[in-house]
Amino acid sequence: MPNLDNKNAIAFEFARICSLASVKIMEIYESDFEFRGKDDKSPVTDADELAEEIILAELQKSLPGVPVLAEESFAAGLRPKTDGAFILVDPVDGTKEFINKNGEFTVNIALIENRAPTAGCVYAPAREQIFVGGTTAWAGPLKAGQSVDADALQAITTRDRPAGGMTAVMSRSHADDKTLAFADAQGVTEKVSAGSSLKFCLVAEGTADVYPRFGPTKEWDTGAGHAVLNAAGGAVLTPEGTPFTYAKEEVEYLNGAFVAWGRRG
């Protein structure tokens, strides 16, 4: 097992891999691609599968021995051990956004330790935006395939809660009545929509204050965004305020409801 102590270094290694895999993703995105339905009826494209192959190969070289739970290989029946440290991979989060070509899809890689994310990267290659989180969070512009330079990024933090009311970010594809009711009960005065794990990043960079989600997600959908938000000073909790945990093997890594918060004060 490699040394996992330097969370910032691990997060930037994830960023390098996200950038590398996104060359193939963007090649497919800009083509006349087709999509298929998986067994769970969710869509999948060649970009999901080919990007995951690249990511898994790179992780094997840079973090050998660390188990990897990745969306497409999990769907194919691979079940790695997740009772210790492991890595979560979603090669294309927001496949619906990818298919609709609105640019709001991301590449997600996160390190999970003690059932919590400790390092992660969220990269939106079509928007040329990257978010990196270890013990500090950074964001900035990046083209697919470019080297990731910390000096070219800016440190980001969550913002103080506005006196005039909070801004909530909602799923572009999955907002529901329960989510809207929660936002209203919290005194949210503005709602914005975004796709994929970018919603965590909007809270992390201080554009929004809260991201409630009551619909189902999987751990690979949330781990990287959760890591970035943690590093920026935020938190992801259950609606009841308890820790939002990972390594839920018994339910095949299905998440329950959660609320991603900026600063609680």
NULUMDREN-268561 format. One record per residue: x, y, z of N, C-alpha, C in turn; residue in one letter. Coordinates in steps of 0.2 Angstrom, whole numbers, plus 5000, padded with zeros to 4 digits. Atoms other than C-alpha are relative to their C-alpha. Layout:
N
XYZXYZXYZA
...
//
This chain:
265
500449945000500050005000500450065000M
499649945000500850174995499850045006P
500149954995500950315007499450054998N
500549955001499350415008499950065004L
500049954995499850545020499950074997D
500049935003500050695008499450004996N
500650005004498250725003500050054994K
500049965006498650874992500449974994N
499750035005499850774982499649954997A
500450055003498650634980499450034996I
500549965004497250764974500350024994A
499749985007498450834961500249944996F
499950055004498850664955499349984997E
500750015003496950634953499950054994F
500149955005496950794944500349994993A
499650015006498350744932499649944996R
500350055003497350584928499450024997I
500649975003495750674925500150034994C
499849965006496550784913500249954994S
499850045005497350644904499449964997L
500650045002495750534903499550054996A
500549955003494750694897500250014992S
499849995007495750694880499549954996V
500450055003494750534875499350025001K
500749984999493150604883499850054995I
500249945004493150764873500049984993M
500050035007493650664857499349974998E
500650045001492050564859499450065001I
500649954999490950714865499950054994Y
500149965006491350814850499949964993E
500250055006490950664838499249995000S
500750025000489250594833499949945003D
500050064996489250474847499349975001F
500750044998487850344852500149995007E
500050034993487350294869499549945001F
500450064999486650134876499750005007R
500350014994485650084891500349945004G
499750064996486449984906499449965003K
500550044997485449854916499650045004D
500449964995484849984928499750064996D
500449965004484150084913500450074999K
499749945001485450224915500450004994S
499750005006486350284900500849995000P
499350015000488150244895500350014993V
499749995007489350294881500749975000T
499350025000491050244875500450045004D
499649964996491750394884500049975007A
500050034993491250314901500549945000D
499650065000492050154897500850014998E
499349995002493650214888500450045005L
499749964995493950344901500249975006A
499850044994493850224915500649964999E
499550045001495050114907500750045001E
499449964999496350254906500150025008I
500049984993495950304924500349945004I
499850064996496150134931500749984999L
499350015002497850104922500450055003A
499549954996498550264929500049995007E
500050014993497950234946500449945002L
499650064998498750064946500850025000Q
499349985000500450144942500150055005K
499849954995500350294954499849985007S
500250024993499450214969499849925000L
500150075000499650024967499849975006P
500250034994498849914979499450035003G
500649974997497450034983499449984996V
500650035003495749954979499650064996P
500349955003494750054966499349984998V
500750025002492850054965499850054995L
500249965006492350124948499349984997A
500750015002490650144941499949944995E
500150055005490850044925500249935001E
499850074998491849904932499649975005S
500550034995490649884946499449984997F
500650025004489249874934500149934996A
499850065004490249734925500149945005A
499950064995490349634942500650005004G
499450004996491949684949499950035007L
500249984993491849704968500750005004R
499449994996493449774976499950005008P
500149994993493749774995500050085002K
500149934998493149935003500050015007T
500050004993493449895021500650045003D
499549954999495050005021500050064996G
500049955004495650145011499949984993A
500150025007495050144993499850064996F
500149945004494750254978499349994996I
500750005004493050304970500250034993L
499949975007493050334951499350014997V
500549995004491650404941500250034993D
499649975006492350424923499650064997P
500549945002490850534917499450005004V
500549994996489750594930499550054997D
500549965004488150674922500049984993G
500050025007488050564907499450034996T
500649975004486350644903500250074998K
499849935002487250814903500549994994E
499650015006488550734891499649994994F
500450025005487250664880499650064997I
500349945002486350834880500550054997N
499449955002488050924876499950075003K
500049944996487751054889500650025004N
499349984996489551044896500049985007G
500050014992488951004914500149935002E
499850074997489750834916500750015002F
499350004997491350794926500349935000T
499650064998492650664929500250015007V
499949994993492750624947500549945003N
499650054997494150534957500150025008I
500049984993494150524976500449945004A
499750044995495150444990499549995006L
500550014994494050365004500449975006I
499650034995494850335021499550005006E
500550004994493850285037499350024998N
500749995002492250295027499950084998R
500149935001492550485023500550024994A
499549975006493350575007500550045003P
499549964997495050645011500450034994T
499749975006495650694993499649994994A
500450015006494750724977500150054995G
500049955006494650804960499449994996C
500650005004493150854950500350054994V
499849975006493550904932499450004995Y
500549995005492350974919500350024994A
499549985006493350964903499650044995P
500449955005491951044892500050075002A
500049934997491951194903500750025002R
499349994999493851184905500150035007E
500049994993493651194924500249945004Q
499850054996494551094937500050025008I
500149994993494251084956500449945004F
499650054997495550994967500050015008V
500049994993495450964986500349945004G
499750054995496550884999499950035007G
500149964994496950985014499850074999T
500249935003496651145004499649984993T
500450015006495451164989500250064995A
499849965005495951244973499550004994W
500450015007495051284956500350054995A
499849955005495451364940499949974993G
500150025007495451344921500549944998P
499650055003496151184912499749974994L
500250045006496051114895500249935001K
499950084999495950924893500749994997A
499350025002497650854892500650045003G
499549954997498551004900500349975006Q
499750014993499750984915499650045005S
500349964995498951034931500550035005V
499549974996499951164940499750045005D
500449974994499451224957500150075000A
499949935000500251394954499550034995D
500549985005498951414940499350005002A
500750004997497451384951500050055006L
500149964994496751484965499749965006Q
500350044994496351424983499250035000A
500749984999494451424986499749985007I
500350024993493351425002499350024999T
500749984999491551425006499950075003T
500149934998490751595010499650005006R
500449994995489951665025499350004998D
500750005002488051635025499750074999R
500249945001487251785017499450025005P
500549974996486151895028499350004997A
500649995003484851915015499749934998G
500350065002484551725012500549964996G
499650045003485451575006499949994992M
500150035006485751514988500149935000T
500050075000485351334985500249984993A
499950035007486051234970499749935000V
500450065001484951094963500249964994M
499850045006485150954951499650024994S
500449985007484751004933499549944998R
500450065003484050824930499649975005S
500350044995483450764947499750045006H
500349974994482650904958499349985001A
500650034999481150844966499650055006D
500449964995479750914978500350005007D
499750004993480650854994500650055000K
499449965000482250944989499850075000T
500349935000481251104985499750025007L
500349984993480351095002500550015005A
499449994996481951075011500350074999F
499749945001482651225003499650065002A
500549944997481151335007500050005007D
500050004993481151275025500750035003A
499449974998482951335026500150074999Q
500049935002482551505020500450024994G
499649995007483351485003499650064996V
500449955004482951644993500250004993T
499850015007483851594977500249934998E
499950075002483951424968500350014993K
499750015006485151384954500149934998V
499950075003485351234943500749984998S
499450025002486851134939500049924999A
499950075000487350964933500649975003G
499450044997488450824940500250025006S
499749984994489650854954500250075000S
499849935000489851034949499650035006L
500449974995488451064962500450015007K
499550004995489751024976500550065000F
499549955002490951144968499850075001C
500349945000489751284967500050035008L
500049994993489651274986500750015003V
499349994998491451254988500450064999A
499749945002491951404979499650075002E
500349944997490651514988499550034995G
500549985005489451534973499349995003T
500650024996488051444983500249985007A
499950014993487751405001499849935002D
500250074998486951235001499749964994V
500250055005486551084990499749945003Y
500450054997485150974996499949944995P
500150055005484950804987499649945004R
500450054997483550684992499949944996F
500050065004483550574977500649965000G
499550054999484650424975500650024996P
499349995004486550434970500449945002T
499650054998487950314971500750045003K
499549974997489550344981500550034995E
499549975005490650374965499750074997W
500249935002489450524961500250055005D
499949954995489850614977500650005003T
499450004996491550564984500550064998G
499649955002492550684974499850075001A
500349944998491450834976500050015007G
500050004993491250794994500750025003H
499449994998493150794996500250084998A
499849935002493350964987499650055005V
500449954996491951044998500349995007L
499750004994492750975014500750045000N
499449965000494451055009499950075000A
500249935000493551215006499750035006A
500349984994492851225023499249985001G
500750024999491151145020499949935003G
500150064997490350985025499449974996A
500650045002489150845019499749965005V
500450034995487850785031499449974998L
500750025001486250685032499650065001T
500449954998484750795033499950015007P
500049994993484750755051500650025004E
499449974998486450825053500649955003G
499550054998487450655056500550004994T
499550015005489050615046499749964994P
500250035006488750565028500649954998F
499450055000489850405026500049964993T
499950045006490550295012500149925002Y
499850074999491050105010499349965002A
500650034998489150055011499949944995K
500050065004489449885003499449975000E
500650044999487849815010499550024996E
500649975005486749924999500350024993V
499749995007487949914984500250084999E
499749935000488650094988499450054998Y
500549965002486950174986499950055006L
500049954995486850344995499350015002N
500749984998485350405005500050084999G
500049925001484850595006500650035004A
499549974997486150715010499950084999F
500049935001486450905012500750025000V
499449975000488050985006500050075002A
500049934997488351145017500750044998W
499449955000489551295015500150015007G
499949994993489851375031499350005004R
500650014996488551335045499950065004R
500249944995488751495055499750064997G
//
